[in-house]
Amino acid sequence: MKKITLALMLAGAASLVMADGAALFKKCAGCHGAKGEKKALGKSAVIAGLPVSKLEEDIKGYKAGTLNQHGMGMLMKGQVASLNDAQIKELAEYIHGLK
């Protein structure tokens, strides 16, 4: 019984992360596409399915103002400025799961 309860709790936690990541991604979808399939403003790489570590690194770089890929640094800094580390991880995991 304990194993079933633990499994259900873990499944619920995973759903919450995906839900939070999905909610956070709504802000991104306008440029990157609903499934991360577009090159934002025709400039960026397609982000769907990128490794979580790469996504986290890039988002943190944009937030810090130290990353300016394709001249998008200032625009992206404004988009991610309010995200904390937990939200960045949730967002990165969500984007990684897009295909």
VENRAQUI-V337783 format. One record per residue. N is the residue number from 1. RES is the residue in one small letter. OMEGA is omega in degrees with one decimal (* if undefined). Layout:
n: [N/N]
res: [RES/RES]
omega: [OMEGA/OMEGA]
//
This chain:
n: [1/2/3/4/5/6/7/8/9/10/11/12/13/14/15/16/17/18/19/20/21/22/23/24/25/26/27/28/29/30/31/32/33/34/35/36/37/38/39/40/41/42/43/44/45/46/47/48/49/50/51/52/53/54/55/56/57/58/59/60/61/62/63/64/65/66/67/68/69/70/71/72/73/74/75/76/77/78/79/80/81/82/83/84/85/86/87/88/89/90/91/92/93/94/95/96/97/98/99]
res: [m/k/k/i/t/l/a/l/m/l/a/g/a/a/s/l/v/m/a/d/g/a/a/l/f/k/k/c/a/g/c/h/g/a/k/g/e/k/k/a/l/g/k/s/a/v/i/a/g/l/p/v/s/k/l/e/e/d/i/k/g/y/k/a/g/t/l/n/q/h/g/m/g/m/l/m/k/g/q/v/a/s/l/n/d/a/q/i/k/e/l/a/e/y/i/h/g/l/k]
omega: [-179.8/179.7/179.6/179.4/179.1/179.2/178.4/178.4/179.1/177.3/177.7/178.4/178.0/178.0/178.6/178.6/179.7/179.8/178.9/177.5/179.1/178.8/178.8/-176.6/-179.6/178.9/-176.2/-170.3/-179.5/179.8/-173.7/-178.2/-176.3/-179.7/178.7/-172.0/-175.9/168.9/-175.5/-178.6/179.4/-174.2/-170.7/171.8/171.1/-173.5/-178.4/174.6/177.9/178.8/-179.3/-177.2/178.4/179.5/179.0/-179.9/-179.3/-179.2/178.5/177.2/176.3/-179.5/-179.3/-177.6/-178.8/-179.3/-179.0/179.6/176.1/179.6/-174.8/-174.1/-176.8/178.6/-178.9/178.2/178.0/-178.3/-174.0/-174.5/-175.0/-176.9/172.3/-176.0/179.6/178.7/177.4/179.0/179.2/179.6/179.8/179.3/178.2/-178.6/177.9/-178.6/178.8/179.0/*]
//
